[in-house]
Amino acid sequence: MPCHELERFTFSDPRVSNALRNFVTLRVDLSNGGTPGAREAAAEFRVVGIPTIVLLDRRGKEWEKGRVLGFMGPEDFLARADALRQREES
């Protein structure tokens, strides 16, 4: 399952952990339908499948180019996180 692959290969990578230290990270479990709160978050962020990664800027606005549906390896994830960081700095 792609959710487990993200945990095992991407988010466990020390480079990804290091890159995320300046981000607020949230995980919403939508397996088995999720809780009412999880379903509310999924509706708010227009989640159509799992896993979905949504990157928000400092103002809480989604960076559309950062949205990922499905598995993403560490290298690709690091590139997206870095692009958002650079965008925020400019």
Stockholm file with secondary structure:
# STOCKHOLM 1.0

chainA/1-90         MPCHELERFTFSDPRVSNALRNFVTLRVDLSNGGTPGAREAAAEFRVVGIPTIVLLDRRGKEWEKGRVLGFMGPEDFLARADALRQREES
#=GR chainA/1-90 SS CHHHHIIIIITTSHHHHHHGGGSCCCCCCCGGGCCHHHHHHHHHTTCCSSSEECCBCTTSCBCGGGCEESCCCHHHHHHHHHHHHHHHHC
#=GC SS_cons        CHHHHIIIIITTSHHHHHHGGGSCCCCCCCGGGCCHHHHHHHHHTTCCSSSEECCBCTTSCBCGGGCEESCCCHHHHHHHHHHHHHHHHC
//
